[in-house]
Amino acid sequence: MTRLFTICTLFLFSCNTSDKTLDKKLDGFKFPVLIHQTKFDSLEQWKTDGINEIFPNFVGQYKFTDTVNFDTERQHRNIDEQQYRWEHNVYDFDTLSSDGLQIYTDYGKTIISKLYYGATKGSTFFPVYVVNETTEPKIFVAKDSYVFAIQEAVDTSNYNSWYAIEARGFDFCGNGYFRRKLMPKEFIVFLMPKYSGTDTTYFRTRIKNGESVIISKPYKGTFSSKQFTVTKDNHWGKDLKDMDYKWMFYGARNKE
C-alpha cells in the first residue's frame, strides 16, 4: 500500500511539474501578429553593391501582446513630465543595466515600409524584438527614430568569417538620444533591411545599447556577396583604417 501511495504521489507531482513548465512557457515571449496595411505603388530596392549605411526604424515599446499595429507613424504613449525628462536625459547616471535582454529576429516576416520620412516608395524590412524576460527593469538607448544596429553575414569564401554588410548611418547631430525603461514582460520592436540577391548565407543582428553590444542568434537569408565591399560613394571608405571609423560597425569587422 505504501509503495502504491508513493507511485501515485510521484505521478501527481510529475503532472503538476509538467503543467507548471507548460504555463511558464506559455507565459513567455511569442512573436505578435503584425498589422500593416500601408500600400505602396512600387518598391525601392536596397543597394546590394556594397555596405549600406542604415538607420533601423524604432517602431515602439509594448507589453507582451498578440498584436502590434505598424500603421501608426509613431506609437502614442501617455507619460508624465518626470518620465519624459528621464527618457531624454540619457547622459544622467542610472543604475539600470541591459544585462539579460534577449534578441529575437523574425526574418520570415516581410514588412513593406518607408525607407525615410516622405518616401513615396516602399522598402522591405523584417522585425527584430528586444525582449525583457527577466524579473527586473532594463534600459534601452536609441536616437531620434532609429536604433543603433547593423547586420553582419558569414563570408563562406573566407573560412566562414563574420563581416559587416551594414554600417551606422552618418549623423553629425549629437542631440536626439533617448532611453526607455523596459519592464519585465515588455519588448521593443524595430525594423531591419531585408535584401534580395542570389547569394545565401547566415546573418545576425548586432545592437549597440548604450555601452553594451547585444548580438542575435544567426538566421538564414539572401543578399549579394558584393555587400561586403565598400563602394566609392562611401565618404568614410578611404578612412576605414582610422580607428575613429570603427564605431560605425559596433565591434563587427569589415572585410576591407
C-alpha positions in Angstrom: 0.0 0.0 0.0 2.9 2.4 0.9 4.5 1.6 -2.4 1.3 2.3 -4.3 0.9 5.7 -2.5 4.5 6.6 -3.4 3.9 5.8 -7.1 0.7 7.9 -7.1 2.4 10.8 -5.4 5.2 10.8 -7.9 2.8 10.6 -10.8 0.8 13.6 -9.4 4.0 15.6 -8.8 5.1 14.8 -12.3 1.8 16.1 -13.7 1.9 19.2 -11.6 5.5 20.0 -12.6 4.7 19.5 -16.3 1.7 21.8 -16.0 3.9 24.5 -14.3 6.5 24.1 -17.0 3.9 24.5 -19.7 2.4 27.6 -18.0 5.8 29.2 -17.8 6.5 28.5 -21.4 3.1 29.9 -22.5 3.8 33.0 -20.4 7.0 33.8 -22.3 7.5 36.0 -25.4 5.9 34.9 -28.7 6.1 36.8 -32.0 3.0 39.0 -32.2 0.7 39.3 -35.3 1.8 42.4 -37.1 -0.9 44.6 -38.7 0.5 46.6 -41.6 -1.9 47.7 -44.3 0.0 50.6 -45.8 0.1 50.3 -49.6 2.9 51.5 -52.0 2.8 51.7 -55.7 6.3 50.4 -56.1 9.3 49.1 -54.2 12.7 50.8 -53.7 15.3 48.1 -53.7 18.1 48.1 -51.2 21.6 48.8 -52.6 23.4 45.5 -52.9 26.7 46.5 -54.4 28.3 47.4 -51.1 27.9 48.2 -47.4 24.7 50.1 -46.7 24.5 52.9 -44.1 21.3 52.3 -42.2 19.0 53.9 -39.6 16.9 51.0 -38.3 13.4 52.3 -37.7 12.3 52.3 -34.0 8.6 51.2 -34.0 7.7 51.2 -30.3 7.7 49.6 -26.9 4.9 47.1 -25.9 3.9 44.7 -23.2 3.8 41.1 -24.3 0.9 41.0 -26.7 -0.7 39.1 -29.5 -0.9 42.0 -32.0 1.1 45.1 -32.9 -0.1 47.8 -35.3 2.7 49.1 -37.6 0.5 51.5 -39.4 0.7 54.4 -36.9 3.5 56.8 -37.7 4.7 56.9 -34.1 3.5 54.9 -31.1 1.3 57.1 -28.8 2.3 57.0 -25.1 0.9 58.7 -22.1 3.9 59.6 -19.8 4.3 62.3 -17.2 6.9 65.1 -17.2 9.2 63.2 -14.8 9.3 60.2 -17.1 9.8 62.4 -20.1 12.8 64.1 -18.6 14.3 60.8 -17.5 14.0 59.3 -21.1 15.7 62.3 -22.7 18.5 62.9 -20.2 20.5 60.0 -21.5 23.8 61.2 -20.0 22.5 61.2 -16.5 23.8 58.4 -14.3 21.4 55.5 -13.9 21.8 52.1 -12.2 19.7 50.2 -14.8 21.5 47.7 -16.9 20.8 45.9 -20.2 22.1 42.5 -18.9 19.7 39.7 -19.8 17.9 41.3 -22.7 17.1 38.8 -25.5 17.1 39.5 -29.2 14.6 37.7 -31.5 14.7 38.1 -35.2 11.6 37.3 -37.3 13.3 37.1 -40.7 10.4 35.1 -42.2 8.2 38.1 -41.8 8.4 40.9 -44.5 7.3 44.4 -43.7 6.9 47.0 -46.5 7.6 50.4 -45.1 9.2 53.8 -46.0 13.0 54.0 -46.2 12.8 57.6 -45.0 10.2 60.1 -44.0 8.3 61.4 -47.0 9.3 58.5 -49.3 6.7 57.5 -51.9 8.1 54.0 -52.5 8.3 51.2 -50.0 11.3 49.1 -49.0 11.4 45.6 -47.5 12.2 45.1 -43.8 11.9 42.4 -41.1 11.1 42.9 -37.4 13.6 42.5 -34.6 12.5 42.3 -31.0 14.5 43.3 -27.9 12.8 41.4 -25.1 12.9 41.7 -21.3 12.2 38.2 -20.0 13.9 38.9 -16.7 12.2 40.0 -13.4 13.9 43.4 -13.4 13.6 46.7 -15.4 16.2 47.1 -18.1 17.5 50.1 -20.2 17.4 50.6 -23.9 19.0 53.5 -25.7 18.1 54.9 -29.2 18.2 58.2 -31.1 15.6 60.2 -32.9 13.5 57.5 -34.6 16.2 54.8 -35.0 18.1 52.1 -33.2 21.8 51.5 -33.2 22.0 48.2 -35.1 23.6 46.6 -38.1 23.7 43.2 -39.8 26.7 41.1 -40.3 27.0 38.0 -42.5 29.0 34.9 -42.9 31.5 35.0 -45.8 31.7 31.4 -47.0 34.6 32.2 -49.3 36.8 33.2 -46.3 36.7 30.4 -43.7 33.1 31.2 -42.7 34.1 34.6 -41.2 31.7 37.2 -40.0 31.9 40.6 -41.7 29.6 43.7 -41.6 27.3 44.3 -44.5 25.9 47.5 -43.0 27.2 50.5 -41.1 25.6 53.1 -38.9 24.3 56.0 -40.9 26.5 59.0 -40.6 24.9 61.6 -38.3 26.6 64.8 -37.3 24.0 65.8 -34.7 24.7 64.9 -31.1 21.1 65.6 -29.9 18.0 63.3 -30.1 19.2 60.5 -27.9 16.6 58.9 -25.6 16.3 55.9 -23.4 13.5 53.6 -22.4 12.9 51.6 -19.2 11.9 48.2 -20.4 9.9 46.5 -17.8 9.6 42.7 -17.3 7.4 41.2 -20.0 7.9 44.1 -22.3 9.7 44.4 -25.7 10.9 46.9 -28.2 10.5 46.2 -31.9 12.4 47.8 -34.7 12.9 47.1 -38.5 16.0 45.9 -40.3 16.6 45.8 -44.1 15.7 42.6 -45.9 17.8 42.2 -49.0 17.2 40.4 -52.3 20.1 38.7 -54.1 21.4 35.4 -55.5 23.6 34.5 -52.5 22.5 32.8 -49.4 24.2 32.8 -46.0 23.7 33.3 -42.3 23.2 36.7 -40.8 23.0 38.1 -37.3 21.9 41.5 -35.9 24.3 43.4 -33.8 22.8 46.0 -31.5 24.6 48.7 -29.6 22.7 49.6 -26.4 24.5 52.3 -24.5 27.9 50.9 -23.7 26.8 47.3 -24.4 26.6 45.3 -27.6 24.0 42.5 -28.0 24.1 40.0 -30.8 21.2 37.9 -32.1 21.3 34.2 -32.9 22.1 33.5 -36.6 19.3 33.4 -39.2 19.5 32.4 -42.8 18.7 34.8 -45.7 19.6 36.2 -49.1 21.9 39.0 -50.2 24.7 39.8 -52.6 28.2 39.0 -51.6 29.2 42.4 -53.0 27.7 43.8 -49.8 31.0 43.0 -48.0 32.7 45.7 -50.0 33.0 49.5 -49.5 31.9 51.4 -52.6 33.4 54.7 -53.8 30.4 56.7 -52.8 31.0 56.0 -49.1 32.8 59.1 -48.0 34.3 57.3 -45.0 35.6 54.3 -47.0 39.1 55.7 -47.6 39.5 56.3 -43.8 38.4 52.9 -42.5 42.0 52.2 -41.3 41.5 55.1 -38.9 40.1 53.6 -35.7 37.7 56.6 -35.4 35.5 55.0 -38.0 35.3 51.5 -36.5 32.4 52.6 -34.2 30.2 52.5 -37.3 30.2 48.7 -37.1 29.6 48.3 -33.4 32.6 46.0 -32.9 32.0 43.9 -36.1 34.8 43.5 -38.6 34.6 44.9 -42.1 36.2 42.8 -44.9 38.3 45.5 -46.3 
